[in-house]
Amino acid sequence: MAKTDEQQSGGVDALLAGAVLTVDLAALQANYRLVSSRLSNGATAAAVVKADAYGIGIGPAATALWAAGARDFFVAHADEGVTLRRHLADARIHVLNGAHDGAEEAFREYNLIPALNSLGDAARWRTFCAKVGNPLPCVLHVDTGMCRLGLDRGEFAQVVDDPSLLDGLDIQTVMSHLASADEDSPQNAQQLALFREARAHLPMGRASFANSSGVFLGPDYHFDLARPGVALYGVNPTPGSPNPMAQVIRLKAKILQVRDVDSAETVGYGATHRIAGPSRIATLPVGYADGYLRSLSNRATAYIGDYEAPLVGRVSMDLITIDVTAVPEAQCRPGMAVDLIGPHHTVDDLAAQAGTIGYEILTSLGRRYHRVYAGDTA
């Protein structure tokens, strides 16, 4: 059923929380549809919802993405897959880290599809399938340049020499993962060539290669199934170019106090910011315990309406301070809201100020925020 009103999650009460995190599920759906529209040759888009859907909440996110047309979902760990299954009865749920020894029965119980990341994984899954008398579905992961998971060149050569190593497996997808898709790197073409070689020897099932940024590398990278992740949540998959994605989250903190300072004083731990002249300093109830990274100290920017307010002093566990001297007093009083992430200051903007990437900002979003899920999820 369509939900046009705001859907509030459980958890922290809005009146008791220091900040409100709003998740725009309609924007999430629009991003999924945009990525899907960029795919060619009949390719479809999965949805990567690992790490609690990149910090925004796996239940609301997955339900919205299913309504937008996603049928394949990827998580990192098996327990994430179990959680996701409670929300989506019919989705194809793939577990990138595979089925650890002893976890195979849970994969069968919850209808999870493991990535086989080595020949040892393949042998163990084949043994389990033989035990239960049914070749259960799986993904075969071939490493083409990440040197993390997947069949390495030696194991791939063994499979080429002896294809029977994969007998008894229902390989529904052959995948690899791009290492530098968000850069203009020769590694992209090198990995593409290696993946094409892998597919020549492993033609079974679908081919899955492109991540968020890989989708924007063009049709050669699309194959059958793309695996967008962070782009769905509003992070720019094309760094250096305008962000084609809609912003999904907004983080607003309440002003606790506004202090007038008319003498040379310092702000926060370590006295890292010295006030040079008459100023107004607002204190907000957000800190590194909420995922507002300490590296943002003396670097971040907040907004009150259209007015910029720089963060001054260090980020502490529960509090930050911003200079609101340039903000009209009528817009800057205790109880009023300040955008820490919003229309003027995106996830990518905050990440750049923290010296990190949007992934870390999203996946660090704290549990002390009151969360509101808004938008039509039909």
C-alpha positions in Angstrom: 0.0 0.0 0.0 1.3 3.5 -0.8 2.3 5.5 2.2 2.3 9.2 1.6 2.6 10.4 5.2 5.8 10.3 7.3 6.5 6.8 8.7 8.3 7.1 12.0 10.5 4.3 13.1 10.7 2.9 16.6 13.6 3.9 18.8 14.5 7.3 20.1 11.5 9.6 20.8 11.5 12.8 18.8 11.0 15.0 21.9 13.9 13.3 23.7 16.5 13.0 20.9 19.1 15.6 20.2 18.8 15.3 16.5 16.5 13.9 13.8 17.6 11.8 10.9 15.1 11.9 8.0 15.3 9.2 5.3 13.6 10.0 2.1 12.4 6.7 0.8 11.0 8.2 -2.4 14.5 9.6 -3.2 15.9 6.1 -2.5 13.5 4.6 -5.0 14.2 7.3 -7.5 17.9 6.5 -7.3 17.3 2.9 -7.9 15.2 3.7 -11.0 17.8 6.1 -12.2 20.6 3.4 -12.0 18.3 0.9 -13.7 17.7 3.4 -16.5 21.4 3.7 -17.1 21.8 -0.1 -17.7 21.9 -1.5 -21.2 21.4 -4.8 -23.1 18.7 -6.0 -20.8 20.8 -5.7 -17.6 19.0 -5.4 -14.3 20.0 -3.8 -11.1 20.2 -5.5 -7.7 20.3 -3.5 -4.5 23.1 -3.8 -2.1 21.7 -3.3 1.5 24.7 -4.5 3.6 25.6 -2.7 6.8 22.0 -2.0 7.7 21.4 -0.5 4.2 24.4 1.7 4.5 23.2 3.0 7.8 19.7 4.1 7.0 17.8 0.9 8.1 17.6 -2.3 6.2 13.9 -2.9 6.8 12.5 0.4 5.4 15.2 0.6 2.7 14.7 -3.0 1.4 10.9 -2.7 1.4 11.1 0.5 -0.6 13.6 -0.9 -3.0 11.4 -4.0 -3.6 8.5 -1.7 -4.3 10.7 0.1 -6.8 11.4 -3.1 -8.7 14.5 -4.7 -7.1 14.4 -8.4 -6.9 18.0 -9.3 -6.2 19.6 -8.1 -2.9 23.2 -8.3 -1.7 24.4 -8.3 1.9 27.8 -9.0 3.4 27.1 -11.4 6.3 24.7 -14.2 6.7 23.0 -12.6 9.7 22.2 -9.6 7.6 20.6 -12.0 5.1 18.5 -13.6 7.9 17.3 -10.1 9.0 16.5 -9.1 5.4 14.5 -12.3 4.9 12.1 -11.2 7.6 11.3 -8.2 5.5 11.3 -9.7 2.0 9.8 -13.2 1.6 10.4 -13.6 -2.1 13.7 -11.7 -2.8 16.8 -13.4 -4.0 19.2 -12.6 -1.2 23.0 -13.1 -1.9 25.6 -13.2 0.8 28.9 -11.8 -0.4 31.1 -13.2 2.4 29.7 -16.7 1.7 28.7 -19.5 4.0 31.2 -20.2 6.8 31.8 -23.7 7.8 28.8 -24.9 9.8 26.5 -22.1 8.6 25.2 -24.0 5.6 22.0 -25.1 7.2 21.0 -21.5 7.9 21.5 -20.7 4.3 19.0 -23.4 3.3 16.5 -22.5 6.1 16.4 -18.8 5.1 16.9 -19.4 1.3 20.1 -17.4 1.2 22.5 -17.6 -1.8 26.2 -17.7 -0.8 29.1 -16.3 -2.8 31.7 -19.1 -3.3 34.9 -17.2 -2.8 37.4 -20.1 -3.2 37.6 -23.7 -4.4 37.4 -24.7 -0.7 34.0 -22.8 -0.5 32.9 -24.6 -3.6 33.8 -28.0 -2.3 32.2 -27.4 1.1 28.9 -26.1 -0.6 28.9 -29.1 -3.0 29.3 -31.5 -0.1 26.4 -29.8 1.7 24.2 -29.9 -1.4 24.9 -33.6 -1.8 24.0 -34.2 1.8 20.6 -32.6 1.5 20.1 -34.1 -2.0 19.5 -30.8 -3.7 21.9 -28.5 -5.7 21.2 -25.2 -3.9 21.8 -21.9 -5.7 25.1 -20.1 -5.3 27.3 -17.3 -6.8 30.8 -18.0 -8.0 33.1 -15.0 -7.3 36.2 -14.6 -9.5 38.9 -12.1 -8.4 40.0 -9.9 -11.2 42.1 -7.4 -9.2 40.8 -6.7 -5.7 43.0 -9.5 -4.0 40.4 -9.9 -1.3 37.7 -12.5 -2.0 37.1 -14.7 -5.1 38.9 -17.4 -7.0 42.5 -16.2 -7.5 44.3 -16.7 -10.8 45.7 -20.1 -9.6 42.3 -21.4 -8.6 40.7 -20.1 -11.8 43.4 -22.0 -13.8 42.5 -25.1 -11.9 38.8 -24.8 -12.9 39.8 -24.2 -16.5 41.9 -27.4 -16.4 39.3 -29.4 -14.5 35.7 -28.1 -14.9 34.5 -31.0 -12.8 35.6 -29.0 -9.7 32.3 -27.1 -10.1 30.1 -30.2 -10.7 27.1 -30.4 -8.5 26.7 -26.7 -8.0 23.8 -24.6 -9.1 25.8 -21.5 -10.1 23.2 -18.9 -10.8 25.6 -15.9 -11.1 29.3 -15.4 -11.8 30.6 -12.2 -10.4 33.6 -10.0 -9.9 34.2 -6.7 -8.2 35.7 -3.5 -9.6 38.5 -1.9 -7.5 38.8 1.6 -9.1 35.5 2.2 -10.8 35.2 5.7 -9.3 38.5 6.7 -10.9 39.8 7.2 -14.4 42.0 4.2 -14.0 43.5 1.7 -16.4 42.7 -1.0 -13.9 39.0 -0.8 -15.0 39.8 -2.0 -18.5 42.2 -4.6 -17.2 39.6 -6.0 -14.9 37.0 -6.0 -17.7 39.3 -8.1 -19.9 39.9 -10.6 -17.0 36.2 -10.8 -16.3 35.5 -11.5 -20.0 38.1 -14.2 -19.9 36.4 -15.7 -16.9 33.0 -15.7 -18.6 34.4 -17.4 -21.6 35.3 -20.3 -19.3 32.4 -19.9 -16.9 29.3 -19.1 -19.0 26.8 -20.4 -16.5 24.1 -18.2 -15.1 24.2 -14.4 -15.1 27.3 -12.2 -15.1 27.6 -9.5 -12.5 30.4 -7.0 -12.5 29.4 -3.3 -12.1 29.1 -1.7 -8.7 27.6 1.9 -8.3 30.4 3.6 -10.1 30.8 0.8 -12.6 27.3 1.4 -13.9 28.5 4.8 -15.1 31.5 3.4 -16.9 29.3 2.4 -19.8 27.6 -0.6 -21.4 30.7 -2.8 -21.5 30.6 -3.1 -17.8 26.9 -3.8 -17.4 26.6 -7.5 -18.3 23.5 -9.1 -16.8 23.2 -7.8 -13.2 24.7 -4.6 -11.7 25.1 -4.3 -8.0 24.6 -0.6 -7.0 25.1 0.2 -3.4 26.2 3.6 -2.1 24.7 5.5 -5.1 21.3 4.3 -4.0 21.8 6.2 -0.8 22.7 9.5 -2.4 26.6 9.4 -2.6 28.0 10.5 -5.9 29.1 7.5 -8.0 31.0 9.9 -10.4 33.4 11.9 -8.3 34.6 15.0 -10.1 31.3 15.3 -11.9 27.9 16.6 -10.7 26.1 14.0 -8.6 23.2 12.4 -10.6 21.7 10.9 -7.5 19.0 12.4 -5.2 19.9 13.0 -1.6 18.3 10.4 0.7 19.1 11.6 4.2 18.8 14.9 6.1 20.3 15.3 9.6 19.0 18.2 11.8 20.2 18.9 15.3 18.6 21.0 17.9 20.3 24.0 19.4 20.8 23.5 23.1 22.3 26.9 23.9 23.6 30.1 22.3 26.3 31.9 24.1 27.5 35.5 23.4 31.3 35.8 23.7 32.8 39.3 23.8 36.3 38.4 25.0 39.2 36.3 23.8 38.2 32.8 24.9 38.7 29.3 23.6 36.1 26.7 22.6 36.1 23.0 23.5 38.6 20.4 24.5 42.2 21.3 24.0 41.4 25.0 23.3 41.9 24.4 19.6 39.7 27.4 18.6 40.3 30.9 19.9 37.6 33.5 19.5 39.1 36.7 18.1 36.2 39.1 18.5 32.6 39.4 19.6 30.8 36.1 18.6 27.9 33.9 19.2 28.5 30.2 19.7 25.7 27.6 19.5 26.0 24.2 21.2 24.4 21.2 19.5 23.8 17.7 21.1 25.7 15.6 18.5 29.1 14.1 18.8 31.4 11.3 17.8 29.2 8.9 19.8 26.6 9.6 17.1 28.9 9.0 14.2 29.7 12.7 13.8 33.4 12.0 13.3 36.0 13.7 15.4 38.0 14.4 12.3 35.4 17.1 11.6 36.8 19.2 14.4 37.3 22.8 13.3 36.5 21.8 9.7 32.8 21.0 9.3 30.0 23.3 8.2 26.4 23.4 9.4 23.6 25.5 7.9 20.7 27.4 9.5 18.4 28.1 6.6 20.7 29.5 4.0 23.3 30.7 6.5 26.6 28.9 6.9 27.8 28.2 10.4 31.3 26.8 10.8 32.0 24.2 13.4 34.5 25.6 15.9 36.5 23.6 18.4 36.8 19.8 18.7 34.0 17.3 18.2 33.4 15.7 21.6 31.4 12.6 22.5 28.0 14.3 22.8 28.4 17.9 21.7 29.7 20.2 19.0 29.8 24.0 18.8 29.2 26.2 15.8 29.8 29.9 15.2 26.5 31.5 14.5 27.7 35.1 14.5 26.5 35.6 11.0 23.0 34.1 11.6 20.1 36.3 12.5 19.2 35.8 16.1 15.6 35.2 15.2 16.7 32.0 13.4 19.1 30.8 16.0 17.6 30.2 19.4 17.5 27.1 21.7 15.2 24.4 20.3 15.6 25.5 16.7 17.1 23.2 14.1 20.5 23.2 12.4 21.2 21.2 9.2 24.3 19.0 9.6 23.5 17.1 6.4 20.9 18.8 4.2 20.2 20.7 0.9 23.3 22.9 1.3 25.6 20.3 2.7 25.5 16.8 1.4 26.9 13.5 2.7 29.7 13.9 0.2 30.4 17.5 1.4 30.6 16.3 5.0 32.8 13.4 4.0 35.3 15.7 2.3 35.5 17.8 5.4 36.2 14.7 7.5 38.8 13.5 5.1 36.9 10.3 4.3 34.2 9.0 1.9 30.4 9.1 2.0 30.3 5.4 2.8 31.8 6.0 6.3 29.5 8.9 7.0 26.4 6.9 6.2 27.5 3.7 8.0 28.5 5.7 11.1 25.0 7.3 11.5 24.3 6.9 15.2 21.4 5.1 16.9 20.7 8.1 19.2 19.0 10.0 16.4 15.3 10.0 16.1 14.6 8.5 12.7 11.8 9.4 10.4 11.1 7.5 7.2 9.3 9.7 4.7 8.0 9.4 1.2 5.7 7.3 -1.0 7.0 3.7 -1.2 4.5 2.3 -3.7 
